[in-house]
């Protein structure tokens, strides 16, 4: 492959630890518009990135080491299925002379198999951290090329890691367009402990040729975003509901909290609700925790284009 050089990434001290947030990826809308001959589904999705996520720390070491802590560490695979280690090994295969041993520590705050891109976001953070630590100077197109070989969500998570800004993803997730203007959304994420297999959700789809995503305008305020989202869908919701019937009750609870908009993210089973301000989101999160203390519930916000 051709090596893309970027002058934007500084070289680091051999002793430096790189710490990155791996933000939750939220599919505010997700339309399934077709299916390729190779079995990959064609999607159009409006994606935002939360201020909450996992934490990745990468530093030089005498030998490779990978450790996981946090509330969902028990569910992280420690073998070749782990996307963080696959990301490390993918870079090492391409650049064996530069890829020194590393200590990677993951604090897993996001639930597994929950539709908010936890594993993909972790792998994206690992790619960016190792690109800097090993002074590979790969630019975003090169990183996305490597990322796409690991999973369809990696390119959007790489851009989310780089900028945190909302985008529209098309194709199988590799064609990305930034949203020109987008406010920060106060949001609550909730998961009742259900993990859903993305392939199983796609297998449960009854239709794969839905209408495309309406072209998003420039959004100035939260009300404009919610009005737009009312005209969108998550085409995976009905399929996910056949595998996890409790999703409907979770969305009903959000309605009780006065949410401006509610939907399932990705293939589920995490759902989200948009609120008018952070205080309302915090009250809604407290409401859900009081009734279901065992659930994953977090009040956070998405990044706005004004933060670029």
C-alpha positions in Angstrom: 0.0 0.0 0.0 1.1 3.6 -0.5 2.2 5.4 2.6 0.4 8.7 3.2 2.4 11.2 5.1 0.9 13.8 7.4 2.8 16.7 8.9 0.2 17.2 11.6 1.2 14.5 14.1 4.1 15.4 16.3 6.8 12.9 17.2 6.8 11.9 20.8 9.2 11.0 23.5 9.9 7.3 23.8 8.7 7.5 27.4 5.5 9.3 26.7 2.1 7.7 27.4 -0.7 8.6 25.0 -4.2 8.8 26.6 -7.3 9.0 24.4 -11.0 9.0 24.9 -12.7 6.4 22.8 -16.1 8.1 22.5 -19.5 6.3 22.2 -20.7 6.4 18.6 -24.4 7.3 18.4 -26.4 6.5 15.2 -29.0 9.3 15.5 -30.6 7.8 12.3 -29.8 4.7 10.4 -31.3 3.8 7.0 -30.6 0.5 5.3 -30.8 1.2 1.6 -29.5 -2.0 -0.1 -27.1 -5.0 0.0 -24.0 -5.6 -2.0 -23.2 -8.9 -3.7 -20.6 -9.7 -1.1 -23.3 -9.5 1.7 -22.4 -6.1 3.2 -25.4 -3.9 3.7 -25.5 -0.4 2.3 -26.3 2.2 5.0 -26.9 5.9 5.4 -26.5 7.1 8.9 -26.3 10.4 10.8 -23.6 9.8 13.5 -22.6 11.9 16.5 -20.0 11.2 19.1 -20.5 11.5 22.8 -18.3 13.2 25.4 -18.4 9.8 27.3 -16.6 6.6 26.3 -13.8 4.2 27.1 -10.3 5.3 27.9 -7.1 4.0 26.1 -3.6 4.5 27.4 -0.7 3.4 25.3 3.0 3.6 26.3 6.3 2.0 25.3 7.1 -1.3 27.1 9.8 -4.0 27.2 7.2 -6.5 25.9 3.6 -6.3 24.7 1.0 -6.1 27.4 -2.7 -5.6 27.3 -4.9 -5.0 30.3 -8.6 -4.1 30.8 -10.3 -2.5 33.7 -13.6 -0.8 34.2 -17.2 -2.0 34.7 -17.4 -3.9 31.5 -13.9 -5.4 31.5 -15.3 -8.9 32.2 -16.9 -9.0 28.7 -13.8 -7.9 26.7 -12.3 -10.8 24.7 -8.6 -11.4 25.4 -7.9 -13.3 22.1 -7.8 -12.6 18.4 -11.4 -11.3 18.5 -10.3 -8.2 20.4 -10.3 -5.3 18.0 -7.6 -3.3 20.0 -5.1 -6.1 19.6 -6.1 -6.6 16.0 -5.5 -2.9 15.4 -2.0 -3.1 17.0 -1.2 -6.2 15.0 -2.4 -4.7 11.7 -0.1 -1.8 12.1 2.8 -4.0 13.2 2.4 -6.2 10.1 2.7 -3.2 7.9 5.6 -1.6 9.7 7.5 -4.3 11.6 10.7 -2.3 11.9 8.9 0.7 13.6 6.5 -1.2 15.8 8.1 -1.5 19.2 6.5 -3.4 22.2 3.7 -1.5 23.9 1.6 -1.5 27.0 -2.0 -0.9 26.1 -4.5 -0.3 29.0 -8.2 -0.1 28.3 -10.8 1.2 30.8 -14.0 -0.3 29.5 -16.9 2.0 30.4 -19.2 1.2 27.5 -21.2 -2.1 27.4 -20.2 -4.7 24.8 -22.3 -5.5 21.7 -24.5 -2.5 22.4 -24.8 -0.5 19.2 -22.6 2.4 20.3 -19.3 1.4 18.6 -17.4 0.6 21.8 -15.0 -1.9 20.2 -14.6 0.0 17.0 -14.0 3.2 18.9 -11.4 1.5 21.1 -9.6 0.2 18.0 -9.7 3.6 16.3 -8.1 5.2 19.4 -5.5 2.4 19.4 -4.6 3.1 15.8 -4.2 6.8 16.3 -2.2 6.3 19.5 0.1 3.8 17.9 0.5 5.9 14.8 1.9 8.7 17.0 3.9 6.5 19.4 5.6 4.6 16.6 6.0 7.9 14.6 4.5 6.3 11.5 3.1 9.6 10.3 0.1 8.0 8.6 -2.6 10.4 7.6 -6.4 9.8 8.0 -7.0 8.1 4.6 -4.2 5.6 5.3 -5.6 4.9 8.8 -9.1 4.5 7.4 -7.8 2.0 4.9 -6.3 -0.1 7.6 -9.4 0.5 9.8 -11.8 -0.7 7.2 -10.0 -4.0 7.0 -10.9 -4.5 10.7 -14.5 -3.4 10.5 -17.0 -1.2 8.7 -17.4 1.2 11.7 -13.7 1.9 12.0 -13.5 4.8 9.4 -16.2 6.8 11.1 -14.8 6.1 14.6 -11.4 7.2 13.3 -12.9 10.5 12.2 -14.8 10.7 15.5 -11.5 10.2 17.3 -9.8 12.9 15.2 -12.5 15.6 15.4 -15.4 14.3 17.4 -17.7 16.1 15.0 -21.0 14.8 13.6 -21.0 13.2 10.1 -23.1 11.3 7.6 -21.8 7.8 6.8 -22.8 6.0 3.6 -21.9 2.9 1.7 -20.8 0.2 4.2 -19.6 3.0 6.5 -16.5 4.1 4.5 -18.0 7.2 2.7 -18.0 10.0 5.2 -19.3 13.6 4.9 -19.1 16.1 7.8 -22.2 17.9 8.8 -21.7 21.6 8.2 -23.4 22.9 11.4 -24.6 20.9 14.4 -25.3 21.9 18.0 -24.3 19.9 21.0 -27.1 17.5 22.1 -27.7 16.8 25.7 -28.3 13.1 25.6 -28.9 10.0 27.8 -27.7 6.5 26.8 -29.3 3.5 28.4 -28.8 -0.2 28.0 -30.7 -2.9 30.1 -27.8 -5.4 29.9 -28.9 -6.9 26.6 -26.1 -7.6 24.0 -27.1 -8.0 20.4 -25.1 -9.6 17.6 -25.0 -7.2 14.7 -24.9 -10.1 12.1 -28.0 -11.7 13.8 -29.8 -8.3 13.7 -29.1 -8.0 9.9 -30.2 -11.5 9.4 -33.6 -10.7 11.0 -34.2 -7.8 8.6 -37.3 -8.3 6.5 -36.5 -5.5 4.0 -33.1 -4.2 2.8 -34.2 -1.5 0.3 -35.5 1.3 2.5 -35.6 5.0 1.3 -32.4 7.0 1.8 -31.6 9.4 4.6 -33.0 12.9 4.0 -30.1 15.2 3.4 -29.4 17.0 6.7 -29.4 20.8 6.6 -27.2 23.0 8.7 -28.6 22.8 12.2 -28.5 25.8 14.6 -30.5 24.6 17.6 -31.5 21.3 19.2 -35.1 21.8 18.2 -34.1 21.7 14.5 -32.2 18.5 15.0 -35.1 16.8 16.7 -37.5 18.0 14.0 -35.2 16.5 11.4 -34.8 13.2 13.3 -38.6 12.8 13.5 -38.5 12.2 9.7 -35.8 9.6 9.9 -35.6 6.0 11.1 -33.4 3.3 12.5 -34.2 0.5 10.0 -32.6 -2.1 12.4 -35.0 -1.4 15.2 -37.8 -3.7 14.2 -35.3 -6.6 13.6 -33.6 -5.9 17.0 -37.0 -5.8 18.7 -37.6 -9.4 17.6 -34.4 -10.4 19.4 -34.7 -8.1 22.4 -38.4 -7.3 23.1 -37.5 -5.2 26.1 -36.3 -2.4 23.8 -39.8 -1.0 23.5 -40.2 -0.6 27.2 -36.9 1.2 27.4 -38.0 3.7 24.8 -41.3 4.1 26.6 -39.4 5.0 29.8 -37.6 7.7 27.9 -40.9 9.2 26.8 -41.9 9.5 30.4 -38.9 11.6 31.1 -39.9 14.3 28.6 -37.3 13.5 26.0 -37.4 15.5 22.8 -36.5 12.5 20.7 -35.8 8.8 21.4 -34.3 6.0 19.3 -32.1 2.9 19.3 -28.5 3.4 18.3 -27.0 1.1 15.7 -28.0 -2.5 15.9 -28.9 -2.0 19.6 -29.5 -2.6 22.3 -28.4 0.8 23.6 -31.1 3.5 23.2 -30.7 7.2 23.5 -32.9 10.2 24.2 -32.2 13.9 23.3 -33.2 16.6 25.8 -33.5 20.4 25.7 -30.6 20.9 28.2 -28.1 19.1 30.3 -30.1 19.5 33.5 -33.1 17.7 31.9 -30.8 14.9 30.7 -29.3 14.5 34.2 -32.9 14.3 35.7 -33.9 11.7 33.2 -30.7 9.6 33.9 -31.5 9.8 37.7 -35.1 8.7 36.9 -33.9 5.6 35.0 -31.2 4.7 37.6 -33.7 4.9 40.4 -36.0 2.4 38.7 -33.3 0.2 37.2 -30.0 0.5 39.2 -28.5 -2.4 37.3 -28.8 -0.8 33.9 -26.1 1.1 32.1 -27.3 4.7 32.2 -25.3 7.9 31.5 -26.1 11.5 30.8 -23.7 13.1 28.5 -23.6 15.3 25.4 -22.5 15.2 21.8 -19.8 17.4 20.4 -20.9 20.4 18.3 -19.3 21.8 15.1 -18.5 25.0 17.0 -15.9 23.0 18.9 -13.8 22.2 15.8 
